[in-house]
């Protein structure tokens, strides 16, 4: 029987500031907030995602600086 992968820990604010590119995909942004990818898409659909989402055609990218601001506001 295959073992389940360990849950990924959310990155620290310092890690995000130091290593993340200017935009990230929704799955990556979701890890910063400790939520699932599907929950992130639900929040985006309701315009309730805590960071700025940019849509490029059919793709969505999350602005890293807006993630940093949202996480800094919760400290």
N, C-alpha and C positions, 0 to 999 in steps of 0.2 A: 504494500500500500504506500502510495506517495505521501510524503509529509507536506504539510501546508507551509508556504513561505512565511517567514516571520514578518509581522507588520513593520512597515518602514517608519522610523521615527521622524517627526517633523524636523526640518532643518532649523538651525538657530538663526536669529536675525543677523548675527555676524557672518555666518556662512552665506546667507543670501546676499548681503552687501558685498562680500568679497569675491564670490564665485559665479553668481548668476548673470546671464546676459541681460540686455535691456528688456527683452520680452521672453516669455516662456509659454509652453503649452498649458492647457487647462489642467491636465493631470499633474504636472509639476507644481502649478500654483496651488492645487488642492492639497498637496502634501504640506505646504507651508501653513495652511490653516487647520491641518489635522482632520480633513474631511475626505470622503471618497470622491472619485472622479464623477460618478453618477450624481452624487449630491451637488457637486460643483455645477454641473450642467443644469440641474434643476434650479439652483439659485440664479444662474445666469438667465435662464428662461423667464424667471420672475423679476429680473432686474434687482436682485438682492445679493449678488455676489459682492463680497467686501472690497474688491479691487477692480480697477478699470480694465475692461475687456475691449479689445480692438478686433473688429471683424474685417477680414481681408477675403473677399469672395466667400467661399464656403468655410474658410478657416477662422479659428479664433485664437488670439494670442492675448496673454495677460501682461500688462505693463508692470515690470518688476518694481519700479519706484513706487507704484501705488500699493503693491504688496508690503513694501517696507513701511510706508506711511500707515497702513492699516494695522500692521503688527506693532508699530511703535506707539500707536494710540492706545493699545491695550496693555501696555507695560505700566 
